[in-house]
Amino acid sequence: MTTRQWWHSGLVWVAVATFAMAFKGIFARIIYQYQVPVNALLIWRFCLAVPLFWLIARWINRHQPPVRLSVRQWAVCAFTGALFFVSAWCDFHAIDALGASISRMVLYLFPALLMLAQSVEQRRLPGPRQLAIFLVAWMGIGMLLLPGWHGGDISALGLLYGFGAALCYAAFWRTSQSLMKPLGSVRFNQLSNTFTLLLMMALLLPTVSADDLVVSLPAFGWIVLLVLFSTVLPFFVLFEGLSRANAAEAGVVSMFGPVVTVSVAIMVFPDEQLGLLQWCGVILVLLSIGALTLKKAAPASPAKDA
């Protein structure tokens, strides 16, 4: 592929979105250092992001006819919003408990969980290749948890948060597919995130004091950066990239998101250092999930948003 073809293929957009999303855990850890509670950060994040999703979606769909949703579609939107709420809540607690690197690697297991869920739905065992991919991915996570990471001290609660985030995100991705085609990814994201925000207001806001919501100016600056650079921008850039890119090639490019997170975390946070065995675990997870992504995304098939 020539440089000109690369720019027009959409892969550059996928690469930019992957790079931006990789900083979510980095920004969150920095914000936590300003004594911002997890629930307060989540409330700020969605309160700032959802209005932007509505404004940008309205501009993108300005020439499109309005879409009427059935009662069932509204219910599915609400359910996906609830799944994303739980996934985000678990994910940001995992970042707080485990750090940016290991929480990102655990979340990256969600395609393997999707494969397992599909096998359960079809009432059949995974094939030998799928089973090998699944086992290698979990072997990699096991190596990440070996002594040598954070002095060998791993929070069991943090791991539960991480696995909960991956499980709920897999369920969110699976459930959302029924709405992607009739609504389009932009409208779906707009509505689903609105339900997530409503749940944040109903369930998290009562648990946060007014003092916790008052953040320092530097902390607010990092929150704005998290919202713009690692929440809103990546979605629309990824939407543009996937509309142009080959699905298999886009999958390969997106594999490097966890690599960016781990590399930057090591440079920024002194307590996030990996030993040789942990690096081997990272490589195993990347290779296994990459193999699964390539298997599911045939070169001739149209790309789909996650």
C-alpha positions in Angstrom: 0.0 0.0 0.0 1.4 3.4 -1.0 1.4 6.4 1.2 -1.5 8.0 -0.8 -3.5 4.7 -0.5 -2.8 4.6 3.2 -4.2 8.1 3.7 -7.3 7.4 1.6 -8.0 3.9 3.0 -9.2 5.1 6.3 -6.5 3.3 8.2 -4.9 6.6 9.3 -8.2 7.5 10.9 -8.4 4.2 12.7 -4.8 4.7 13.9 -5.6 8.2 15.2 -8.7 6.9 17.1 -6.8 4.0 18.5 -4.0 6.2 19.7 -6.4 8.7 21.3 -8.5 6.0 23.1 -5.3 4.5 24.4 -4.8 7.5 26.7 -8.1 7.1 28.6 -6.5 5.2 31.4 -3.5 7.5 31.5 -5.6 10.6 31.8 -7.8 8.9 34.5 -4.8 8.0 36.6 -3.5 11.6 36.4 -6.9 13.0 37.4 -7.0 10.6 40.4 -3.8 12.1 41.6 -5.7 15.4 42.1 -7.9 13.5 44.7 -10.9 13.3 42.3 -13.1 10.3 43.3 -14.0 7.7 40.6 -17.7 8.5 40.6 -17.1 12.2 40.4 -14.9 11.7 37.4 -17.5 9.5 35.6 -20.2 12.1 36.2 -18.0 14.9 34.8 -17.0 12.8 31.9 -20.5 11.9 30.7 -22.0 15.3 31.6 -19.4 16.9 29.2 -19.3 14.2 26.5 -23.0 13.5 25.9 -24.0 17.1 24.9 -21.1 17.0 22.4 -22.3 13.7 21.0 -25.7 15.3 20.4 -24.3 18.4 18.8 -21.9 16.5 16.5 -24.5 13.8 15.7 -27.0 16.5 14.8 -24.5 18.0 12.4 -23.6 14.7 10.8 -27.2 13.7 10.3 -28.5 17.1 9.3 -29.5 15.9 5.8 -30.8 12.5 7.1 -34.5 11.9 7.7 -35.4 11.4 11.4 -35.6 7.7 12.5 -38.6 6.5 14.6 -37.7 3.9 17.1 -40.1 1.1 18.2 -40.7 0.4 21.8 -38.4 -2.6 21.6 -35.6 -0.5 20.1 -36.0 2.1 22.9 -35.7 -0.7 25.4 -32.6 -2.1 23.7 -31.0 1.4 23.7 -31.8 1.7 27.4 -30.3 -1.7 28.1 -27.1 -1.0 26.2 -26.8 2.3 28.1 -27.1 0.3 31.3 -24.4 -2.2 30.2 -22.1 0.7 29.2 -22.7 2.4 32.5 -21.7 -0.7 34.5 -18.7 -1.3 32.1 -17.4 2.3 32.5 -18.0 2.2 36.3 -16.0 -1.1 36.6 -13.3 0.1 34.1 -12.6 3.4 36.0 -12.5 1.6 39.3 -10.1 -1.0 37.8 -7.8 1.8 36.6 -7.8 3.2 40.1 -7.0 -0.2 41.7 -4.8 -1.8 39.1 -3.3 1.1 37.1 -3.7 2.0 33.4 -1.7 -0.9 31.9 -3.1 -4.0 33.5 -6.7 -2.7 33.5 -6.4 -2.1 29.8 -5.0 -5.6 29.1 -7.9 -7.2 31.1 -10.5 -5.1 29.2 -8.8 -6.1 25.9 -10.1 -9.7 26.6 -13.7 -8.7 25.6 -13.4 -10.2 22.0 -12.6 -13.6 23.6 -15.6 -13.2 25.9 -17.7 -12.4 22.9 -16.5 -15.6 21.2 -17.4 -17.6 24.4 -20.9 -15.9 24.5 -21.5 -16.8 20.9 -20.7 -20.4 21.5 -23.1 -20.5 24.5 -25.9 -18.9 22.3 -25.3 -21.5 19.6 -25.1 -24.3 22.2 -21.8 -25.7 20.8 -18.3 -25.8 22.0 -15.7 -23.5 20.4 -13.6 -25.0 17.7 -10.0 -26.1 18.4 -8.6 -22.8 17.0 -11.0 -20.6 18.9 -10.3 -22.6 22.1 -6.6 -22.3 21.6 -7.0 -18.5 21.2 -9.1 -18.3 24.3 -6.6 -20.3 26.4 -3.6 -18.3 25.2 -5.3 -15.0 26.0 -6.0 -16.1 29.5 -2.5 -17.5 29.9 -1.2 -14.1 28.9 -3.3 -12.5 31.6 -2.1 -15.0 34.1 1.5 -14.1 33.3 0.7 -10.4 33.8 -0.4 -11.3 37.3 2.8 -13.1 38.3 5.1 -11.5 40.9 7.0 -8.6 39.5 4.1 -6.3 38.8 3.6 -3.7 41.5 5.9 -5.7 43.8 3.7 -8.7 43.2 0.7 -7.0 44.9 -2.4 -7.4 42.8 -5.8 -6.2 44.1 -8.4 -9.0 43.9 -11.2 -6.4 43.9 -9.4 -4.5 41.1 -9.3 -7.7 39.0 -13.0 -8.2 39.6 -13.6 -4.6 38.4 -11.5 -5.3 35.3 -13.2 -8.6 34.4 -16.6 -7.0 35.1 -15.7 -4.1 32.7 -14.7 -6.6 30.0 -17.8 -8.8 30.5 -20.2 -5.9 30.4 -18.5 -4.3 27.4 -18.7 -7.6 25.5 -22.4 -7.8 26.4 -22.8 -4.2 25.3 -21.1 -4.8 22.0 -23.2 -7.9 21.3 -26.5 -6.3 22.2 -25.8 -3.1 20.2 -25.4 -4.9 16.9 -29.2 -5.2 16.4 -29.5 -1.4 16.4 -26.4 -0.5 14.4 -28.0 -1.1 11.0 -31.4 0.5 11.5 -30.0 3.5 13.5 -26.5 3.9 12.3 -23.6 4.0 14.8 -23.8 7.8 15.3 -27.5 7.9 16.3 -27.0 4.7 18.4 -24.1 6.2 20.2 -26.0 9.4 20.8 -29.0 7.6 22.4 -27.2 4.9 24.3 -24.8 7.3 25.9 -27.8 9.5 26.9 -29.2 6.6 28.9 -25.8 6.0 30.4 -25.7 9.6 31.6 -29.3 9.3 33.0 -28.1 6.3 35.0 -25.1 8.2 36.2 -27.3 11.0 37.5 -29.7 8.6 39.1 -27.3 6.2 40.7 -23.9 7.9 41.1 -24.8 11.6 41.8 -26.5 10.8 45.1 -23.3 9.1 46.3 -21.0 12.1 45.5 -20.9 15.1 47.8 -20.9 18.6 46.4 -17.3 19.0 47.6 -16.2 16.0 45.5 -17.7 17.5 42.4 -15.7 20.7 42.8 -12.4 19.9 41.2 -9.2 22.0 40.9 -8.5 23.9 37.7 -5.7 21.5 36.6 -7.9 18.5 37.3 -10.7 20.0 35.2 -8.2 20.6 32.4 -7.3 16.9 32.4 -11.0 16.0 32.5 -11.7 18.1 29.5 -8.7 16.5 27.7 -10.1 13.0 28.6 -13.5 14.0 27.2 -12.3 15.6 24.0 -9.2 13.5 23.1 -10.1 10.1 24.5 -13.9 10.0 24.4 -15.6 12.2 21.8 -12.9 12.6 19.1 -12.0 8.9 18.9 -15.6 7.8 18.2 -16.2 10.1 15.3 -12.7 9.6 13.9 -13.1 5.8 14.2 -16.5 6.1 12.5 -14.9 7.8 9.5 -12.0 5.3 9.4 -14.2 2.2 9.6 -16.4 3.6 6.8 -13.4 3.5 4.5 -11.0 0.8 5.8 -10.9 -2.9 5.3 -12.1 -4.6 8.4 -9.2 -7.0 8.8 -6.6 -4.2 8.3 -8.4 -2.0 10.7 -8.4 -4.8 13.3 -4.6 -5.1 13.0 -4.1 -1.3 13.5 -6.4 -1.2 16.5 -4.3 -4.0 18.2 -1.7 -1.4 19.0 -3.9 0.5 21.4 -2.9 -1.5 24.5 0.7 -1.3 23.4 0.4 2.5 23.5 -1.3 2.4 26.9 1.3 0.2 28.5 4.3 2.1 27.0 3.0 5.5 28.1 2.1 4.2 31.5 5.6 2.9 32.1 7.0 6.3 31.1 4.6 8.4 33.2 3.9 6.3 36.3 6.9 4.8 38.3 4.7 2.1 39.8 3.7 0.6 36.4 6.8 -1.3 35.4 6.7 -4.7 33.8 9.2 -7.6 34.2 10.1 -10.0 31.4 7.3 -12.4 32.2 4.7 -9.6 32.2 5.9 -8.4 28.8 5.5 -12.0 27.5 2.0 -12.0 28.9 1.2 -8.7 27.1 2.5 -10.2 23.8 0.4 -13.4 24.3 -2.8 -11.4 24.8 -2.1 -9.2 21.8 -1.3 -12.1 19.5 -4.3 -14.1 20.6 -6.9 -11.3 20.4 -5.3 -10.2 17.1 -5.7 -13.7 15.7 -9.3 -13.7 16.8 -9.9 -10.3 15.2 -8.4 -11.3 11.9 -10.4 -14.5 11.9 -13.7 -12.6 12.4 -12.9 -9.8 9.9 -12.5 -11.3 6.4 -10.8 -8.9 4.0 -13.9 -8.7 1.7 -16.4 -8.1 4.5 -17.7 -4.6 5.4 -16.4 -3.0 8.5 -18.6 -2.7 11.6 -18.2 -0.4 14.5 -17.7 -1.8 18.0 
